[in-house]
Amino acid sequence: MKRIMYREAIASALAEEMRRDEKVFVMGEDVAIIGGVYKATRGLLEEFGPARVRNTPLSELAIAGVATGAAMCGARPVAEIMHIDFVGCGFDIMLNQMSKMCYKTNGRLHVPLVLRTQEGRGHSNGCTQSQSLEALFTHIPGLKVVLPSTPYDAKGLLKTAIRDNNPVIFIEHKGLYQTRGEVPEEEYLIPLGKADVKRYGKDVTFITYSKTVLTALEAAKELEAQGIDAEVLDLRSLVPLDFDAIAESVRKTGRVIITHEACERGGYGAEIAAEIADRLFDELDAPILRVCGANIPVPNATLPEQESAPTVEKLVQAARNICQGGNHNG
């Protein structure tokens, strides 16, 4: 095992897959010479050259369109949209071509591409470069949606995504790039649709993903000192969703807090809550709670930006409230 940064894990996954398969290439704004705005493609140009590490014009429509066409012709592009806030510029391709081509051709054409993008608060970038829009993609049949929280997960999931024959939206959080974690030196893959329990507990379950996993883990530490044993379930991918892992945790704790940085209204947490209510209602000892981003544009000022997202304090208070109702199953 070696301890590396999240962004280094991304670069390592890309390099390994490019060495393994010459059909894999990287494209996007500033991905070549400067290694991407978050340095997640650093070193690739020197090893693989400009034919396989391609800077693109400032056009998300062109990036999405070229990547889709290249994938249909047999390549395996990894295309980067610099910020998830800009996906609207190329959304028609994602909504009507990238996601639908396999279905429209009855399986004759596949679109094996990865669309990497970045989201989230933490850099005071303002309301048009700090959003969390993963729910937009989960609503489109034909797209897989992945949001890793650790360097280990980022590398293993990205390698799997590149080998998948379907389009994968791979969403990285800009606040995670410099976080560090242990990553094996030997090759490994993580299957899409397999959640991971980041902390085991028996009193309440935090269901979450991406950077909010770290917030939930901090909250769980504080709760432990207060006599509350919290479990933290990292979904890792939203499509496909590991509902079996959700069910196992809900049956154990009987209490659920769903937390994510995206706005609460219409966020993916609502889908999770509905699934649990539909299929696991009798396992619950308390109403499902959501602790999510505020339903406002992301503020630019640092403190309001932080307060508009889930915080450790909010999660601790939610867990204390939900655990006041007694023990699971009696």
C-alpha positions in Angstrom: 0.0 0.0 0.0 1.1 3.5 -0.6 -0.5 6.8 0.6 -1.3 9.1 -2.3 -3.6 12.0 -3.0 -7.1 11.6 -4.6 -5.9 13.4 -7.8 -2.9 11.1 -8.0 -5.2 8.1 -7.8 -7.1 9.5 -10.8 -3.9 10.0 -12.8 -2.7 6.6 -11.9 -5.9 4.9 -13.0 -5.8 6.8 -16.3 -2.2 5.9 -17.0 -2.7 2.2 -16.2 -5.7 1.9 -18.4 -3.9 3.8 -21.3 -1.0 1.4 -21.0 -3.3 -1.6 -21.0 -5.5 -0.5 -23.9 -4.4 1.7 -26.7 -8.0 2.6 -27.5 -8.2 4.6 -24.3 -7.5 8.3 -24.7 -8.0 11.5 -22.6 -9.6 14.7 -23.9 -10.8 17.9 -22.3 -9.9 21.6 -21.6 -6.3 22.0 -20.4 -5.8 18.3 -19.7 -2.5 18.1 -21.6 0.2 20.6 -20.8 -0.9 21.8 -17.4 -2.4 18.4 -16.4 -6.0 19.7 -15.9 -7.2 22.5 -13.7 -7.0 20.2 -10.7 -3.8 18.4 -11.9 -5.6 15.0 -12.2 -4.1 14.3 -15.6 -0.6 15.5 -14.7 2.2 13.4 -16.4 0.0 11.8 -19.1 1.0 14.0 -22.0 4.7 13.2 -21.4 4.1 9.5 -21.5 1.4 9.1 -24.1 1.8 12.2 -26.3 -0.7 14.6 -27.8 -2.5 12.0 -29.9 -3.8 10.3 -26.8 -3.9 13.3 -24.4 -5.9 16.0 -26.3 -6.6 19.5 -25.3 -10.0 20.6 -26.7 -11.6 23.9 -27.4 -13.7 25.6 -24.7 -16.9 23.8 -25.8 -18.6 21.3 -23.7 -20.9 20.5 -26.6 -17.9 19.6 -28.7 -16.3 17.5 -25.9 -19.5 15.5 -25.4 -20.1 15.1 -29.1 -16.6 14.0 -30.1 -16.4 11.6 -27.2 -19.7 10.0 -28.1 -18.7 9.7 -31.7 -15.3 8.3 -30.9 -16.8 5.7 -28.5 -19.3 4.6 -31.2 -16.4 4.1 -33.6 -14.5 1.8 -31.2 -12.4 4.1 -29.0 -12.7 4.4 -25.2 -12.5 8.1 -24.5 -12.2 9.6 -21.1 -13.6 13.1 -21.6 -13.4 15.9 -19.0 -15.9 18.6 -18.4 -14.0 21.1 -16.2 -17.0 21.8 -13.9 -20.3 20.0 -13.6 -22.0 23.4 -13.8 -21.1 23.6 -17.5 -22.8 20.3 -18.5 -25.8 22.3 -19.7 -23.7 23.4 -22.7 -23.5 19.8 -23.9 -26.6 18.3 -22.3 -28.4 17.5 -25.5 -25.7 15.0 -26.4 -25.8 13.4 -23.0 -29.6 13.3 -22.8 -30.4 12.2 -26.3 -27.3 10.5 -27.9 -24.7 9.3 -25.4 -27.3 7.7 -23.1 -29.7 6.3 -25.8 -27.5 5.0 -28.7 -27.3 1.4 -27.4 -31.0 1.3 -26.9 -31.8 3.0 -30.2 -29.7 0.5 -32.2 -30.9 -2.5 -30.3 -27.4 -3.1 -28.9 -25.6 -2.9 -32.2 -23.7 0.3 -31.1 -22.2 0.8 -27.7 -20.8 4.0 -26.2 -17.9 3.0 -23.9 -16.9 6.4 -22.6 -16.2 8.0 -19.2 -17.3 11.6 -18.7 -15.2 13.0 -15.8 -16.4 16.1 -14.1 -16.0 18.0 -10.9 -18.6 19.4 -8.5 -19.1 20.8 -5.0 -18.4 23.6 -2.5 -15.2 24.5 -0.7 -13.3 26.9 -2.9 -15.6 30.0 -2.8 -16.1 29.7 -6.5 -19.6 31.1 -6.5 -23.0 29.8 -7.5 -22.0 28.8 -11.1 -19.0 26.7 -10.2 -19.9 25.1 -6.9 -23.1 23.1 -7.6 -23.7 19.4 -7.1 -25.9 18.2 -10.0 -25.5 14.4 -9.9 -29.3 14.0 -9.7 -29.7 15.3 -13.2 -27.8 12.3 -14.6 -29.5 9.7 -12.4 -32.8 10.7 -14.1 -31.5 9.7 -17.5 -31.8 6.0 -18.3 -28.6 4.7 -20.0 -26.1 6.6 -17.9 -24.2 5.2 -15.0 -23.3 7.7 -12.2 -20.3 7.3 -9.9 -19.1 9.5 -7.0 -16.0 8.2 -5.2 -15.0 9.6 -1.8 -11.4 8.2 -1.3 -8.3 7.8 -3.4 -8.7 4.0 -3.1 -12.3 4.2 -4.4 -11.4 6.8 -7.1 -8.8 4.6 -8.7 -10.6 1.3 -8.5 -13.9 2.7 -9.7 -12.3 4.8 -12.6 -10.5 1.7 -13.9 -13.8 -0.2 -13.9 -15.7 2.6 -15.5 -13.1 2.8 -18.4 -13.6 -0.9 -19.1 -17.4 -0.6 -19.0 -19.2 -0.7 -22.4 -21.7 2.0 -21.3 -21.3 5.7 -20.7 -20.3 6.5 -17.1 -20.6 9.9 -15.5 -17.7 10.0 -13.1 -18.1 12.9 -10.7 -15.2 14.0 -8.5 -15.4 16.5 -5.7 -13.0 19.4 -6.0 -12.6 19.4 -2.2 -11.2 15.8 -2.3 -8.3 16.2 -4.8 -5.7 16.8 -2.1 -7.0 14.3 0.4 -4.8 11.3 1.0 -5.5 7.6 1.4 -3.9 4.2 1.1 -3.9 2.6 -2.4 -2.5 -0.8 -3.3 0.5 -0.9 -5.6 -0.9 -3.9 -7.4 -3.8 -3.6 -9.8 -7.4 -3.8 -8.4 -10.9 -3.0 -9.7 -14.0 -2.0 -7.7 -17.3 -3.1 -9.3 -19.9 -0.4 -10.0 -23.0 -0.7 -7.9 -21.2 -2.0 -4.8 -21.5 0.3 -1.7 -18.9 0.3 1.1 -19.5 0.6 4.9 -16.9 3.1 5.9 -17.8 2.8 9.6 -19.9 0.1 11.3 -22.5 1.0 13.9 -25.7 -0.2 15.4 -27.8 2.9 16.4 -28.2 5.0 13.2 -27.1 4.9 9.6 -25.7 7.8 7.6 -26.3 7.1 3.9 -24.1 9.3 1.8 -21.5 9.6 -1.0 -18.6 11.8 -2.3 -17.2 14.4 0.1 -20.1 14.2 2.5 -18.7 10.7 3.5 -15.9 12.5 5.3 -18.4 14.8 7.1 -20.4 11.8 8.2 -17.3 10.1 9.5 -16.4 13.2 11.6 -19.9 13.3 12.9 -19.8 9.6 13.9 -16.7 10.3 16.0 -18.4 13.0 17.9 -21.5 10.9 18.4 -19.4 8.0 19.8 -18.4 10.2 22.6 -22.1 10.8 23.3 -22.9 7.1 23.4 -24.4 6.9 19.8 -22.9 4.3 17.5 -23.3 5.6 13.9 -22.8 3.5 10.7 -21.6 5.3 7.6 -22.6 3.8 4.3 -20.8 5.1 1.2 -22.9 4.4 -1.8 -20.0 5.1 -4.2 -22.3 4.8 -7.2 -25.9 6.0 -7.6 -26.6 4.2 -10.8 -26.3 1.3 -10.4 -27.5 1.5 -6.7 -26.6 -1.1 -4.1 -29.9 -1.3 -2.4 -29.0 -4.6 -0.8 -26.3 -2.8 1.2 -28.8 -0.1 2.2 -31.3 -2.7 3.3 -28.7 -4.6 5.4 -27.8 -1.4 7.3 -31.4 -0.2 7.7 -32.4 -3.6 9.2 -29.5 -3.3 11.6 -30.0 0.2 12.9 -33.7 1.0 12.2 -32.8 4.7 11.8 -31.6 6.5 8.6 -30.1 9.9 7.9 -29.5 10.6 4.2 -27.0 13.3 3.6 -25.5 14.9 0.5 -24.2 18.3 -0.6 -26.7 18.7 -3.4 -29.8 20.8 -2.8 -32.4 18.8 -0.7 -35.2 19.5 -3.2 -35.1 17.0 -5.9 -31.8 15.6 -4.7 -30.9 11.9 -5.0 -31.6 11.5 -1.2 -35.3 11.8 -2.0 -35.0 8.8 -4.3 -33.2 6.8 -1.6 -35.8 7.8 1.0 -38.6 6.7 -1.3 -37.0 3.4 -2.0 -36.5 2.7 1.8 -40.1 3.8 2.6 -41.5 1.6 -0.2 -39.5 -1.5 0.6 -38.3 -1.3 4.2 -41.0 0.6 6.0 -41.5 -2.0 8.7 -37.8 -2.0 9.5 -37.8 1.7 10.5 -38.0 2.8 14.1 -38.1 6.5 13.2 -38.9 8.7 10.2 -36.2 9.0 7.6 -34.3 12.3 7.9 -32.4 14.2 5.2 -29.5 16.6 5.9 -28.7 18.1 2.6 -27.6 21.3 0.8 -29.8 24.4 1.2 -32.3 25.1 -1.6 -30.4 28.3 -2.6 -27.7 29.1 -5.0 -24.3 28.3 -3.4 -23.1 31.5 -1.6 -19.7 32.9 -2.6 -18.6 34.0 0.9 -16.8 31.3 2.8 -18.9 30.9 6.0 -22.3 31.0 4.2 -20.9 28.6 1.7 -20.0 26.2 4.4 -23.3 26.6 6.3 -25.3 25.9 3.2 -24.0 22.4 3.1 -24.3 19.5 5.5 -22.0 20.1 8.5 -20.7 17.9 11.3 -22.9 19.9 13.7 -26.0 19.4 11.6 -25.4 15.6 11.4 -24.7 15.2 15.1 -27.9 17.1 16.0 -30.0 15.0 13.5 -28.6 11.8 14.9 -29.3 12.9 18.5 -32.9 13.7 17.5 -33.6 10.5 15.6 -32.1 8.3 18.4 -34.4 9.6 21.1 -37.1 7.2 20.1 -35.8 4.0 21.7 -34.0 0.9 20.6 -34.4 -1.0 17.3 -37.2 -3.6 17.3 -38.4 -2.7 20.7 
